[in-house]
Amino acid sequence: MRRRHEASITGTIFDLEVNRDEPLDLHEQVSAGLRRAIAGGRVRPGERLPPATELAVDLGVNRNTVLRALRRLRDEGLLDFRRGRGATVTGDWQRAAVVTRARELVQLGRLHGYRREDLIRLIQTLD
């Protein structure tokens, strides 16, 4: 089932789609959609996102799914949470791309038995 969310965020329009037939987890689909909106300039630093509850209803997913996606984007440096103000875009897509690749490296390293210290030493040799 595909559902599209078009929301006005301070005059900016963005699209989010959730496809339950895709192998990608729902929270990853939501975070990817928001990441694309930020990368495409449809949502700019300083703009606030709609409340998680509203996004969840519009997308037909659980509120916790949206919150998980928003937390991931916060961890990537793209969003900031403030009590009473919701999620605000703080970063840009270039930083998010680096954080995403770093996460992938850590996961790949763990898969092959590397520890964090091993990866740090490896990265230091690349300079």
Rosetta constraint file for C-alpha pairs under 8 A:
AtomPair CA 1 CA 18 HARMONIC 7.68 0.50
AtomPair CA 1 CA 19 HARMONIC 5.75 0.50
AtomPair CA 1 CA 20 HARMONIC 5.94 0.50
AtomPair CA 1 CA 21 HARMONIC 7.31 0.50
AtomPair CA 2 CA 17 HARMONIC 6.45 0.50
AtomPair CA 2 CA 18 HARMONIC 5.62 0.50
AtomPair CA 2 CA 19 HARMONIC 4.95 0.50
AtomPair CA 2 CA 20 HARMONIC 7.31 0.50
AtomPair CA 3 CA 17 HARMONIC 5.68 0.50
AtomPair CA 3 CA 18 HARMONIC 5.94 0.50
AtomPair CA 3 CA 19 HARMONIC 7.43 0.50
AtomPair CA 3 CA 58 HARMONIC 7.66 0.50
AtomPair CA 3 CA 59 HARMONIC 5.70 0.50
AtomPair CA 3 CA 60 HARMONIC 7.18 0.50
AtomPair CA 4 CA 15 HARMONIC 6.51 0.50
AtomPair CA 4 CA 16 HARMONIC 5.61 0.50
AtomPair CA 4 CA 17 HARMONIC 4.86 0.50
AtomPair CA 4 CA 18 HARMONIC 7.26 0.50
AtomPair CA 4 CA 58 HARMONIC 7.59 0.50
AtomPair CA 4 CA 59 HARMONIC 6.57 0.50
AtomPair CA 5 CA 14 HARMONIC 7.81 0.50
AtomPair CA 5 CA 15 HARMONIC 5.54 0.50
AtomPair CA 5 CA 16 HARMONIC 5.17 0.50
AtomPair CA 5 CA 17 HARMONIC 6.69 0.50
AtomPair CA 5 CA 55 HARMONIC 7.58 0.50
AtomPair CA 5 CA 58 HARMONIC 5.84 0.50
AtomPair CA 5 CA 59 HARMONIC 6.17 0.50
AtomPair CA 6 CA 13 HARMONIC 6.38 0.50
AtomPair CA 6 CA 14 HARMONIC 5.75 0.50
AtomPair CA 6 CA 15 HARMONIC 5.10 0.50
AtomPair CA 6 CA 16 HARMONIC 7.02 0.50
AtomPair CA 7 CA 12 HARMONIC 7.94 0.50
AtomPair CA 7 CA 13 HARMONIC 5.83 0.50
AtomPair CA 7 CA 14 HARMONIC 6.34 0.50
AtomPair CA 7 CA 15 HARMONIC 7.47 0.50
AtomPair CA 7 CA 50 HARMONIC 7.69 0.50
AtomPair CA 8 CA 12 HARMONIC 5.49 0.50
AtomPair CA 8 CA 13 HARMONIC 5.13 0.50
AtomPair CA 8 CA 14 HARMONIC 7.47 0.50
AtomPair CA 9 CA 13 HARMONIC 6.45 0.50
AtomPair CA 9 CA 43 HARMONIC 7.35 0.50
AtomPair CA 9 CA 47 HARMONIC 6.95 0.50
AtomPair CA 9 CA 48 HARMONIC 6.69 0.50
AtomPair CA 9 CA 49 HARMONIC 6.33 0.50
AtomPair CA 9 CA 50 HARMONIC 7.10 0.50
AtomPair CA 10 CA 47 HARMONIC 6.57 0.50
AtomPair CA 10 CA 48 HARMONIC 7.52 0.50
AtomPair CA 12 CA 42 HARMONIC 5.73 0.50
AtomPair CA 12 CA 43 HARMONIC 6.28 0.50
AtomPair CA 13 CA 42 HARMONIC 6.29 0.50
AtomPair CA 13 CA 43 HARMONIC 7.81 0.50
AtomPair CA 14 CA 37 HARMONIC 5.96 0.50
AtomPair CA 14 CA 42 HARMONIC 5.98 0.50
AtomPair CA 14 CA 43 HARMONIC 7.38 0.50
AtomPair CA 15 CA 33 HARMONIC 7.25 0.50
AtomPair CA 15 CA 37 HARMONIC 7.48 0.50
AtomPair CA 16 CA 30 HARMONIC 6.76 0.50
AtomPair CA 16 CA 33 HARMONIC 5.32 0.50
AtomPair CA 16 CA 34 HARMONIC 7.10 0.50
AtomPair CA 16 CA 59 HARMONIC 7.72 0.50
AtomPair CA 17 CA 29 HARMONIC 7.47 0.50
AtomPair CA 17 CA 30 HARMONIC 7.35 0.50
AtomPair CA 17 CA 33 HARMONIC 7.08 0.50
AtomPair CA 17 CA 59 HARMONIC 7.23 0.50
AtomPair CA 18 CA 26 HARMONIC 6.64 0.50
AtomPair CA 18 CA 29 HARMONIC 6.24 0.50
AtomPair CA 18 CA 30 HARMONIC 6.92 0.50
AtomPair CA 18 CA 59 HARMONIC 6.62 0.50
AtomPair CA 19 CA 26 HARMONIC 7.72 0.50
AtomPair CA 20 CA 26 HARMONIC 7.20 0.50
AtomPair CA 24 CA 28 HARMONIC 6.43 0.50
AtomPair CA 24 CA 29 HARMONIC 6.52 0.50
AtomPair CA 25 CA 29 HARMONIC 6.38 0.50
AtomPair CA 26 CA 30 HARMONIC 6.31 0.50
AtomPair CA 26 CA 61 HARMONIC 7.91 0.50
AtomPair CA 26 CA 65 HARMONIC 6.78 0.50
AtomPair CA 27 CA 31 HARMONIC 6.17 0.50
AtomPair CA 27 CA 65 HARMONIC 5.04 0.50
AtomPair CA 27 CA 66 HARMONIC 6.12 0.50
AtomPair CA 27 CA 68 HARMONIC 6.15 0.50
AtomPair CA 27 CA 69 HARMONIC 4.87 0.50
AtomPair CA 28 CA 32 HARMONIC 5.91 0.50
AtomPair CA 28 CA 69 HARMONIC 6.29 0.50
AtomPair CA 29 CA 33 HARMONIC 6.12 0.50
AtomPair CA 30 CA 34 HARMONIC 6.31 0.50
AtomPair CA 30 CA 66 HARMONIC 6.77 0.50
AtomPair CA 30 CA 69 HARMONIC 6.01 0.50
AtomPair CA 31 CA 35 HARMONIC 5.95 0.50
AtomPair CA 31 CA 69 HARMONIC 4.73 0.50
AtomPair CA 31 CA 70 HARMONIC 6.61 0.50
AtomPair CA 31 CA 72 HARMONIC 7.21 0.50
AtomPair CA 31 CA 73 HARMONIC 6.61 0.50
AtomPair CA 32 CA 36 HARMONIC 6.11 0.50
AtomPair CA 33 CA 37 HARMONIC 6.29 0.50
AtomPair CA 34 CA 38 HARMONIC 6.26 0.50
AtomPair CA 35 CA 39 HARMONIC 6.06 0.50
AtomPair CA 35 CA 73 HARMONIC 7.66 0.50
AtomPair CA 35 CA 93 HARMONIC 6.95 0.50
AtomPair CA 36 CA 40 HARMONIC 5.83 0.50
AtomPair CA 37 CA 41 HARMONIC 6.23 0.50
AtomPair CA 37 CA 42 HARMONIC 5.08 0.50
AtomPair CA 37 CA 43 HARMONIC 5.72 0.50
AtomPair CA 38 CA 42 HARMONIC 5.92 0.50
AtomPair CA 38 CA 43 HARMONIC 4.87 0.50
AtomPair CA 38 CA 44 HARMONIC 6.21 0.50
AtomPair CA 38 CA 92 HARMONIC 6.83 0.50
AtomPair CA 38 CA 93 HARMONIC 6.40 0.50
AtomPair CA 39 CA 92 HARMONIC 6.85 0.50
AtomPair CA 39 CA 93 HARMONIC 4.89 0.50
AtomPair CA 39 CA 94 HARMONIC 7.99 0.50
AtomPair CA 43 CA 47 HARMONIC 6.60 0.50
AtomPair CA 43 CA 89 HARMONIC 7.43 0.50
AtomPair CA 44 CA 89 HARMONIC 6.45 0.50
AtomPair CA 45 CA 88 HARMONIC 7.38 0.50
AtomPair CA 45 CA 89 HARMONIC 4.63 0.50
AtomPair CA 45 CA 90 HARMONIC 4.79 0.50
AtomPair CA 45 CA 91 HARMONIC 6.16 0.50
AtomPair CA 45 CA 92 HARMONIC 7.33 0.50
AtomPair CA 46 CA 88 HARMONIC 5.91 0.50
AtomPair CA 46 CA 89 HARMONIC 5.37 0.50
AtomPair CA 46 CA 90 HARMONIC 6.05 0.50
AtomPair CA 47 CA 88 HARMONIC 5.54 0.50
AtomPair CA 47 CA 89 HARMONIC 5.58 0.50
AtomPair CA 48 CA 85 HARMONIC 7.80 0.50
AtomPair CA 48 CA 86 HARMONIC 6.97 0.50
AtomPair CA 48 CA 87 HARMONIC 5.71 0.50
AtomPair CA 48 CA 88 HARMONIC 4.24 0.50
AtomPair CA 48 CA 89 HARMONIC 6.32 0.50
AtomPair CA 49 CA 86 HARMONIC 7.17 0.50
AtomPair CA 49 CA 87 HARMONIC 5.63 0.50
AtomPair CA 49 CA 88 HARMONIC 6.12 0.50
AtomPair CA 49 CA 89 HARMONIC 7.55 0.50
AtomPair CA 50 CA 54 HARMONIC 6.47 0.50
AtomPair CA 50 CA 55 HARMONIC 6.53 0.50
AtomPair CA 50 CA 86 HARMONIC 7.78 0.50
AtomPair CA 50 CA 87 HARMONIC 7.85 0.50
AtomPair CA 51 CA 55 HARMONIC 6.42 0.50
AtomPair CA 51 CA 86 HARMONIC 6.42 0.50
AtomPair CA 51 CA 87 HARMONIC 7.67 0.50
AtomPair CA 52 CA 56 HARMONIC 5.99 0.50
AtomPair CA 52 CA 63 HARMONIC 6.17 0.50
AtomPair CA 52 CA 66 HARMONIC 5.88 0.50
AtomPair CA 52 CA 67 HARMONIC 6.30 0.50
AtomPair CA 53 CA 57 HARMONIC 6.23 0.50
AtomPair CA 53 CA 63 HARMONIC 5.49 0.50
AtomPair CA 53 CA 66 HARMONIC 7.96 0.50
AtomPair CA 54 CA 58 HARMONIC 6.18 0.50
AtomPair CA 55 CA 59 HARMONIC 6.02 0.50
AtomPair CA 55 CA 63 HARMONIC 7.85 0.50
AtomPair CA 55 CA 66 HARMONIC 7.10 0.50
AtomPair CA 56 CA 60 HARMONIC 5.80 0.50
AtomPair CA 56 CA 61 HARMONIC 5.01 0.50
AtomPair CA 56 CA 62 HARMONIC 5.71 0.50
AtomPair CA 56 CA 63 HARMONIC 5.03 0.50
AtomPair CA 56 CA 65 HARMONIC 7.60 0.50
AtomPair CA 56 CA 66 HARMONIC 6.06 0.50
AtomPair CA 57 CA 61 HARMONIC 6.51 0.50
AtomPair CA 57 CA 62 HARMONIC 7.68 0.50
AtomPair CA 57 CA 63 HARMONIC 7.73 0.50
AtomPair CA 61 CA 65 HARMONIC 6.56 0.50
AtomPair CA 61 CA 66 HARMONIC 7.53 0.50
AtomPair CA 62 CA 66 HARMONIC 6.93 0.50
AtomPair CA 63 CA 67 HARMONIC 6.24 0.50
AtomPair CA 64 CA 68 HARMONIC 5.98 0.50
AtomPair CA 65 CA 69 HARMONIC 6.38 0.50
AtomPair CA 66 CA 70 HARMONIC 6.16 0.50
AtomPair CA 67 CA 71 HARMONIC 6.07 0.50
AtomPair CA 68 CA 72 HARMONIC 6.31 0.50
AtomPair CA 69 CA 73 HARMONIC 6.45 0.50
AtomPair CA 70 CA 74 HARMONIC 6.15 0.50
AtomPair CA 70 CA 79 HARMONIC 7.37 0.50
AtomPair CA 70 CA 87 HARMONIC 7.71 0.50
AtomPair CA 71 CA 75 HARMONIC 6.13 0.50
AtomPair CA 72 CA 76 HARMONIC 6.28 0.50
AtomPair CA 73 CA 77 HARMONIC 6.34 0.50
AtomPair CA 73 CA 78 HARMONIC 5.30 0.50
AtomPair CA 73 CA 79 HARMONIC 5.75 0.50
AtomPair CA 73 CA 96 HARMONIC 7.89 0.50
AtomPair CA 74 CA 78 HARMONIC 5.49 0.50
AtomPair CA 74 CA 79 HARMONIC 4.38 0.50
AtomPair CA 74 CA 80 HARMONIC 5.82 0.50
AtomPair CA 74 CA 81 HARMONIC 7.59 0.50
AtomPair CA 75 CA 79 HARMONIC 7.85 0.50
AtomPair CA 76 CA 95 HARMONIC 7.33 0.50
AtomPair CA 76 CA 96 HARMONIC 5.31 0.50
AtomPair CA 76 CA 99 HARMONIC 5.73 0.50
AtomPair CA 76 CA 100 HARMONIC 7.32 0.50
AtomPair CA 77 CA 90 HARMONIC 6.94 0.50
AtomPair CA 77 CA 91 HARMONIC 5.63 0.50
AtomPair CA 77 CA 92 HARMONIC 7.99 0.50
AtomPair CA 77 CA 95 HARMONIC 7.11 0.50
AtomPair CA 77 CA 96 HARMONIC 6.63 0.50
AtomPair CA 78 CA 89 HARMONIC 5.73 0.50
AtomPair CA 78 CA 90 HARMONIC 5.25 0.50
AtomPair CA 78 CA 91 HARMONIC 4.18 0.50
AtomPair CA 78 CA 92 HARMONIC 6.14 0.50
AtomPair CA 78 CA 93 HARMONIC 7.40 0.50
AtomPair CA 78 CA 95 HARMONIC 7.88 0.50
AtomPair CA 78 CA 96 HARMONIC 6.62 0.50
AtomPair CA 79 CA 87 HARMONIC 6.09 0.50
AtomPair CA 79 CA 88 HARMONIC 5.41 0.50
AtomPair CA 79 CA 89 HARMONIC 4.51 0.50
AtomPair CA 79 CA 90 HARMONIC 5.12 0.50
AtomPair CA 79 CA 91 HARMONIC 6.63 0.50
AtomPair CA 80 CA 87 HARMONIC 5.58 0.50
AtomPair CA 80 CA 88 HARMONIC 5.23 0.50
AtomPair CA 80 CA 89 HARMONIC 6.40 0.50
AtomPair CA 80 CA 90 HARMONIC 6.12 0.50
AtomPair CA 81 CA 85 HARMONIC 7.37 0.50
AtomPair CA 81 CA 86 HARMONIC 5.64 0.50
AtomPair CA 81 CA 87 HARMONIC 4.69 0.50
AtomPair CA 81 CA 88 HARMONIC 6.46 0.50
AtomPair CA 82 CA 86 HARMONIC 5.63 0.50
AtomPair CA 82 CA 87 HARMONIC 6.74 0.50
AtomPair CA 82 CA 88 HARMONIC 7.95 0.50
AtomPair CA 91 CA 95 HARMONIC 7.08 0.50
AtomPair CA 91 CA 96 HARMONIC 7.79 0.50
AtomPair CA 92 CA 96 HARMONIC 6.71 0.50
AtomPair CA 93 CA 97 HARMONIC 6.06 0.50
AtomPair CA 94 CA 98 HARMONIC 6.50 0.50
AtomPair CA 95 CA 99 HARMONIC 6.22 0.50
AtomPair CA 96 CA 100 HARMONIC 6.00 0.50
AtomPair CA 97 CA 101 HARMONIC 6.22 0.50
AtomPair CA 98 CA 102 HARMONIC 6.09 0.50
AtomPair CA 99 CA 103 HARMONIC 6.18 0.50
AtomPair CA 100 CA 104 HARMONIC 6.29 0.50
AtomPair CA 101 CA 105 HARMONIC 6.16 0.50
AtomPair CA 102 CA 106 HARMONIC 6.24 0.50
AtomPair CA 103 CA 107 HARMONIC 6.20 0.50
AtomPair CA 104 CA 108 HARMONIC 6.06 0.50
AtomPair CA 105 CA 109 HARMONIC 5.92 0.50
AtomPair CA 106 CA 110 HARMONIC 6.13 0.50
AtomPair CA 106 CA 116 HARMONIC 7.38 0.50
AtomPair CA 106 CA 119 HARMONIC 7.52 0.50
AtomPair CA 107 CA 111 HARMONIC 6.17 0.50
AtomPair CA 108 CA 112 HARMONIC 6.42 0.50
AtomPair CA 109 CA 113 HARMONIC 6.14 0.50
AtomPair CA 109 CA 114 HARMONIC 4.77 0.50
AtomPair CA 109 CA 115 HARMONIC 7.09 0.50
AtomPair CA 109 CA 119 HARMONIC 7.14 0.50
AtomPair CA 110 CA 114 HARMONIC 5.16 0.50
AtomPair CA 110 CA 115 HARMONIC 6.52 0.50
AtomPair CA 114 CA 118 HARMONIC 5.81 0.50
AtomPair CA 114 CA 119 HARMONIC 6.64 0.50
AtomPair CA 115 CA 119 HARMONIC 6.45 0.50
AtomPair CA 116 CA 120 HARMONIC 6.22 0.50
AtomPair CA 117 CA 121 HARMONIC 6.20 0.50
AtomPair CA 118 CA 122 HARMONIC 6.15 0.50
AtomPair CA 119 CA 123 HARMONIC 6.11 0.50
AtomPair CA 120 CA 124 HARMONIC 6.16 0.50
AtomPair CA 121 CA 125 HARMONIC 6.43 0.50
AtomPair CA 122 CA 126 HARMONIC 6.84 0.50
AtomPair CA 123 CA 127 HARMONIC 7.23 0.50
